[in-house]
Amino acid sequence: MSKIPGAVFPRVLDKELPLAVRSEGVWIEGDDGKRYLDASGGAVVVNVGHGRKEIADAVFAQLRTLSYVHPTMFTSPSLEQLSQALAARTPAGLDRFYFMSSGSEAVESAIKLARQIHLARGNPERQVLISRWKSYHGLTMGALAAAGRTSFRLPFYPMLHDAVHIPPPYCLRCAYGLSYPECRLRCALALDETIQNIGPAAVSAFIGETVSGATLAVYPPPPGYWPLVRQICDRHGVLLILDEVMCGMGRTGRWFAAEHYEVAPDLMTLGKGLSGGTLALSAVATSTAHMETIRNNGGSFVHGGTFSHNAVACAAGLAAMGILERERLVERAASLGEKLGEALMNRLGASPWVADIRGLGMMWGIEIVKDRETLQPFARAEKVTERIWKALFEEGVIVYKSVAMAGTDGDGLVVAPPFVITEEQIHLAADKLAGAIDRVLSSTSE
């Protein structure tokens, strides 16, 4: 293998990456002039579209007036204003925001915050975190312990202070071999069973992606799942953490995916689209009541970071929220998202290799199988997802990879474009995707 040029330690080590030089709307352009339709918003990040001048102007103005203050010494106008703007949109009771840089940091913050809430309440024995298999919560050590994606966890498993994991709400491949609604939401009842087996007095929190993201190729839970989970957590004094790093900020056609299920968590993590996909910005949302519990019983949240509560990143977030509001892009994600789902179903629904197409708003997943009738997956060694992704990328369309939803096998793709995409561009992406699947898998089956 040839030496990788330059001085960068890149994210991928098995290929040389093209050089991107500019982006606008739904397009990314390489230094060779080739244009790519970004049908996944990168890693399901870009919601308001690439190259938004409003965000650039807001960041420039912030840098010229107040570039950096330490969050233990000062607050800032952009920090205060973004918090107020979010409080007007988040589920009931979530009115306090602790800002960090990445989704992983937000998850780590939420796990630590839940623990400290219990300490402040005089319940030091509550320390166990419960999570779900086939989940993704980040790659820092605490977030990785919560995550349920085997390939990411395995190299570092001896180093993890692991969470307890239960099956996810994944009806296509139900862990219990049941069917909804006759199952009576067995996957949610597993939480109650697990809490009781551990001992309710030992459990701190339950964390889950409100809508499962890349690890399950987008899987909205069945109706009733989250209300039942909320009841179980309340019954046992367990805090509920919803991870909306990927599915929040309008992605599902609501400001936050929790709105689809009429559930309010104790803590909620945000990231990715929080800044429109520009500067590194994430947050944990919680309530004044939880914050006051800590303040009245210990003084402060034992956490932080050099770039937490950052004024420049918050300026980007405030500008991104302004765009979502003014251009009614969340409503657009809902209405045009239905057309996205229809286009994918029309072009891929009859494919012998497509087992399922599912999603909400501008967040859709396609699960690819070897046998549609039995749901037999391709072996992971065949790298089906990677081959389809490469074929599509070469044609100038970008989607997001999802693998290993069927044990350690399984293949899927995520389509989650910026909300500014047009109907014509949606059909272009769907056509190209259908063609790539047919070309790659027709040659595989010969």
C-alpha positions in Angstrom: 0.0 0.0 0.0 1.4 3.4 -1.0 2.3 6.0 1.6 -0.5 8.5 2.4 0.7 12.0 1.2 0.8 15.0 3.4 1.0 15.4 7.2 -2.7 14.7 8.2 -3.6 11.6 10.2 -6.9 11.1 8.2 -10.1 9.4 9.3 -9.7 6.7 6.7 -6.4 5.0 6.0 -7.2 2.7 3.1 -7.7 5.4 0.4 -6.8 8.9 -0.7 -9.7 11.4 -0.3 -10.7 14.0 -2.9 -10.1 17.6 -1.9 -13.3 19.6 -1.3 -12.9 23.3 -1.9 -16.4 24.8 -1.7 -20.0 24.0 -0.9 -23.4 25.6 -1.4 -27.0 24.5 -0.8 -26.9 20.7 -1.3 -23.7 20.6 -3.4 -20.0 20.0 -2.5 -17.4 20.8 -5.1 -14.0 19.2 -5.4 -10.8 20.8 -6.6 -11.2 19.1 -10.0 -14.6 20.8 -10.5 -16.6 17.7 -9.8 -19.9 18.3 -7.9 -21.4 16.0 -5.4 -25.1 16.1 -4.3 -24.9 15.8 -0.5 -27.9 13.6 0.1 -26.9 12.8 3.7 -25.9 16.2 4.9 -22.4 14.7 5.6 -22.9 12.6 8.7 -26.6 13.7 9.0 -25.3 17.1 10.1 -26.1 19.9 7.5 -29.8 20.9 7.9 -30.0 24.5 6.7 -27.8 23.9 3.7 -24.1 24.5 2.9 -22.5 27.9 2.7 -25.1 30.0 4.5 -23.9 33.6 4.5 -26.0 34.4 7.5 -24.0 32.0 9.7 -20.7 33.3 8.3 -21.7 36.9 9.0 -22.8 36.1 12.6 -19.6 34.3 13.3 -17.5 37.1 11.8 -19.4 39.7 13.9 -18.9 37.7 17.0 -15.2 37.2 16.4 -14.8 41.0 15.9 -16.6 41.9 19.2 -16.1 39.0 21.6 -13.9 36.1 20.5 -13.3 34.1 23.8 -14.2 34.3 27.4 -13.9 31.5 29.9 -17.3 30.1 31.0 -16.4 30.2 34.7 -15.7 34.0 34.3 -18.3 35.4 31.9 -21.5 34.7 30.1 -22.1 36.2 26.6 -25.0 37.6 24.6 -24.9 34.8 22.0 -24.9 32.2 24.8 -27.9 33.7 26.5 -29.8 34.3 23.3 -29.3 30.8 21.9 -30.4 29.3 25.2 -33.6 31.4 25.2 -34.3 30.4 21.5 -33.9 26.7 22.3 -36.0 26.9 25.4 -38.9 28.2 23.2 -38.7 25.0 21.1 -37.6 22.1 23.4 -40.0 19.7 25.0 -41.8 20.9 28.1 -39.6 21.4 31.1 -36.3 21.5 29.2 -35.3 25.1 29.8 -31.6 25.0 30.7 -28.7 24.3 28.3 -25.1 23.3 28.9 -23.0 23.7 25.7 -20.1 21.6 24.6 -18.4 21.0 21.3 -19.3 17.5 20.1 -22.1 15.0 20.4 -19.8 12.7 22.3 -19.1 15.4 24.8 -22.9 16.1 25.1 -23.5 12.5 25.9 -20.7 12.3 28.4 -22.1 15.5 30.0 -25.6 14.0 30.3 -24.3 10.8 31.9 -22.3 12.8 34.4 -25.1 15.2 35.0 -27.6 12.4 35.7 -25.1 10.9 38.2 -24.6 14.2 40.0 -28.4 14.9 40.2 -28.7 11.6 42.1 -25.7 12.5 44.4 -27.4 15.9 45.1 -30.6 14.0 46.0 -28.7 11.9 48.5 -28.7 8.7 46.4 -25.0 7.9 45.8 -25.8 4.3 45.1 -27.5 5.2 41.8 -24.7 4.8 39.3 -25.7 2.2 36.7 -26.5 3.4 33.2 -28.8 1.4 30.9 -28.6 1.8 27.2 -29.5 -0.2 24.0 -27.7 -2.5 21.6 -27.4 -1.2 18.0 -27.2 2.3 19.3 -24.6 5.1 18.7 -23.8 7.8 21.3 -20.2 8.8 20.4 -16.7 7.5 20.6 -15.2 9.1 23.8 -15.0 6.5 26.6 -18.2 7.3 28.5 -20.2 7.7 25.3 -18.7 4.5 23.8 -19.7 2.6 27.0 -23.3 3.7 26.4 -23.1 2.9 22.6 -24.2 -0.5 21.4 -22.2 -0.8 18.1 -19.9 -3.8 18.5 -17.2 -2.9 16.0 -16.6 0.5 17.7 -16.6 -1.0 21.2 -14.6 -4.2 20.7 -11.0 -2.7 20.5 -11.5 -0.8 23.7 -13.8 -3.1 25.6 -11.3 -3.9 28.4 -11.1 -0.1 29.1 -14.8 0.6 29.3 -16.9 1.1 32.5 -19.7 -0.5 30.6 -23.4 0.3 30.6 -26.0 -2.4 30.8 -27.6 -2.9 27.4 -31.1 -4.0 26.3 -32.5 -4.7 22.8 -33.6 -1.7 20.7 -37.1 -1.1 19.3 -36.3 -2.8 15.9 -39.5 -4.5 14.8 -38.0 -5.8 11.5 -35.6 -8.0 13.5 -37.3 -8.2 16.9 -34.9 -9.6 19.5 -37.9 -11.5 21.0 -39.3 -12.9 17.7 -42.5 -11.1 18.2 -44.7 -8.8 16.1 -46.1 -5.3 16.9 -48.6 -4.7 18.5 -49.2 -8.2 19.8 -45.7 -7.9 21.4 -47.1 -5.4 23.9 -43.8 -3.5 23.4 -41.7 -6.2 24.9 -38.5 -4.2 24.0 -39.8 -1.4 26.3 -40.8 -3.9 29.0 -37.2 -5.2 28.9 -36.2 -1.9 30.6 -38.5 -2.5 33.5 -37.3 -6.1 33.8 -33.6 -5.0 33.7 -34.1 -2.2 36.3 -35.7 -4.7 38.7 -33.0 -7.3 38.1 -30.3 -4.8 38.8 -32.2 -3.2 41.7 -33.9 0.2 41.1 -31.9 1.9 43.8 -28.7 1.3 41.8 -29.8 2.6 38.4 -29.0 6.2 37.4 -30.4 6.7 33.9 -31.6 5.2 30.7 -30.3 6.6 27.4 -31.6 6.1 23.9 -31.7 7.7 20.6 -35.2 9.1 20.2 -35.1 7.8 16.6 -32.4 5.2 16.0 -29.8 6.6 13.7 -26.9 5.3 11.6 -26.4 2.0 13.5 -29.9 0.8 12.6 -30.1 2.7 9.3 -32.8 5.0 10.8 -35.5 3.1 12.8 -38.4 5.1 14.4 -39.7 3.2 17.4 -43.3 1.9 17.3 -46.1 3.9 18.7 -46.3 3.8 22.5 -42.6 2.9 23.0 -41.4 6.1 24.5 -44.5 6.9 26.7 -44.1 3.4 28.2 -40.4 4.0 28.8 -41.1 7.3 30.4 -43.6 5.5 32.8 -41.1 2.9 33.7 -38.4 5.4 34.4 -40.7 7.5 36.6 -41.9 4.3 38.5 -38.3 3.5 39.5 -36.8 7.0 39.9 -34.6 6.6 36.9 -33.7 9.6 34.8 -34.5 9.5 31.1 -31.9 10.8 28.6 -32.9 11.2 25.0 -30.1 11.4 22.5 -31.1 13.8 19.7 -27.7 14.7 18.4 -28.7 13.2 15.0 -32.5 13.3 15.0 -33.0 16.8 16.6 -33.0 20.3 15.2 -35.8 19.7 12.7 -34.4 16.5 11.1 -37.5 14.4 11.6 -39.9 17.2 10.6 -40.4 18.4 14.1 -38.0 20.6 16.0 -37.2 17.6 18.2 -38.1 14.0 17.5 -39.5 13.6 21.0 -42.5 15.7 19.8 -43.6 12.7 17.6 -44.0 10.6 20.7 -45.3 13.3 23.2 -42.6 12.5 25.7 -40.4 14.9 27.7 -37.1 13.5 29.0 -35.1 14.6 32.0 -32.1 15.4 29.8 -31.7 15.6 26.1 -28.5 15.8 24.0 -28.2 18.0 20.9 -25.4 18.5 18.3 -24.8 18.2 14.6 -27.5 20.5 13.1 -27.4 22.7 16.2 -25.0 25.0 14.4 -26.3 24.2 10.9 -23.3 21.9 10.5 -20.8 24.8 10.7 -18.9 25.2 14.0 -18.4 22.4 16.6 -21.4 22.9 19.0 -23.4 20.5 21.1 -25.6 20.8 24.2 -27.3 19.1 27.0 -30.8 20.3 27.8 -32.3 19.8 31.2 -34.7 21.6 33.6 -34.3 24.4 36.0 -35.4 22.0 38.7 -32.6 19.6 38.1 -30.1 22.4 37.9 -31.3 23.9 41.2 -31.1 20.5 42.8 -27.4 20.5 42.1 -26.9 24.1 43.0 -28.7 23.7 46.4 -26.9 20.5 47.3 -23.2 20.9 46.4 -22.8 24.1 44.5 -22.0 23.3 40.9 -21.9 20.7 38.1 -18.4 19.1 38.3 -17.8 19.3 34.6 -16.7 21.8 31.9 -14.2 22.4 29.1 -12.1 25.2 27.7 -14.5 25.6 24.8 -17.8 24.9 26.6 -20.4 27.7 26.4 -18.4 29.2 23.5 -19.6 32.5 22.3 -18.5 32.1 18.7 -20.1 28.6 18.3 -23.3 29.9 20.0 -23.4 32.7 17.5 -23.4 30.1 14.7 -26.1 28.2 16.5 -28.3 31.3 17.0 -27.9 32.1 13.3 -28.8 28.6 12.2 -31.9 28.7 14.4 -32.9 32.0 12.8 -32.7 30.4 9.4 -34.8 27.4 10.5 -37.4 29.8 11.9 -37.5 32.4 9.0 -37.5 29.9 6.2 -39.8 27.5 7.9 -37.3 24.7 7.2 -38.6 22.4 9.9 -42.0 22.5 8.2 -40.3 22.0 4.9 -38.4 18.9 6.3 -41.8 17.5 7.2 -43.6 18.1 3.9 -40.7 17.5 1.5 -39.6 14.6 3.7 -42.8 12.8 2.8 -41.9 13.2 -0.9 -38.4 11.9 -0.1 -39.9 8.8 1.4 -42.3 8.3 -1.5 -39.4 8.7 -4.0 -37.3 6.1 -2.2 -40.2 3.7 -2.0 -41.2 4.2 -5.7 -37.7 3.6 -6.9 -36.5 0.9 -4.4 -39.6 -0.7 -2.9 -39.7 -3.5 -5.5 -36.0 -4.3 -5.4 -35.3 -7.9 -4.4 -32.4 -6.6 -2.2 -34.3 -3.9 -0.2 -35.9 -5.3 2.9 -37.2 -2.1 4.3 -37.5 1.7 3.8 -38.3 3.7 6.9 -37.9 7.2 8.3 -39.4 10.5 9.3 -39.0 13.9 7.8 -35.6 14.3 6.2 -34.1 11.2 7.8 -34.6 7.9 5.9 -33.0 4.5 6.0 -32.8 1.6 3.5 -32.0 -1.9 4.7 -30.3 -4.1 2.1 -30.5 -7.9 2.3 -29.4 -11.0 0.3 -32.8 -12.6 0.6 -35.9 -10.3 1.0 -38.2 -13.1 2.0 -36.1 -14.5 4.9 -34.2 -11.2 5.7 -31.0 -13.0 5.3 -28.2 -10.4 5.3 -25.1 -10.3 3.2 -22.0 -11.4 5.1 -20.2 -8.3 6.4 -17.0 -9.5 4.7 -18.7 -8.8 1.3 -18.7 -5.0 2.1 -22.0 -4.5 0.2 -22.7 -1.1 1.9 -19.2 0.2 1.1 -19.4 -1.0 -2.5 -22.8 0.7 -3.1 -21.6 3.8 -1.4 -18.5 4.0 -3.6 -20.5 3.4 -6.8 -22.9 6.2 -5.8 -20.1 8.6 -4.7 -18.3 8.1 -8.1 -21.6 9.2 -9.7 -21.6 12.4 -7.6 -24.2 11.5 -4.9 -23.4 11.1 -1.2 -25.3 9.0 1.3 -24.3 7.7 4.7 -23.3 4.2 5.5 -25.0 1.9 8.1 -23.8 -1.6 8.8 -24.2 -4.6 11.2 -27.8 -4.2 12.1 -28.3 -8.0 11.8 -25.9 -9.2 14.4 -22.4 -8.5 13.0 -23.7 -8.6 9.5 -26.2 -6.3 7.7 -26.1 -3.5 5.3 -28.0 -0.2 5.0 -27.8 3.4 3.8 -29.1 6.6 5.2 -30.6 9.4 3.1 -30.8 12.7 5.1 -30.2 15.7 2.9 -30.2 19.4 3.9 -33.7 20.7 4.2 -33.2 23.1 1.3 -33.1 20.2 -1.2 -35.6 20.4 -4.1 -38.0 17.8 -5.3 -36.1 17.4 -8.5 -32.8 16.8 -6.5 -34.7 14.2 -4.4 -35.6 12.2 -7.5 -32.1 12.5 -8.9 -30.7 11.0 -5.7 -33.3 8.3 -5.6 -32.7 7.3 -9.2 -28.9 7.2 -8.7 -29.3 5.2 -5.6 -31.6 2.6 -7.3 -29.1 2.3 -10.2 -26.1 1.9 -7.9 -27.8 -0.9 -5.9 -28.9 -2.7 -9.1 -25.4 -2.5 -10.6 -23.5 -3.7 -7.5 -25.9 -6.4 -6.4 -26.7 -7.8 -9.9 -22.9 -8.5 -10.3 -22.8 -10.0 -6.8 -25.6 -12.5 -7.5 -24.3 -13.6 -10.9 
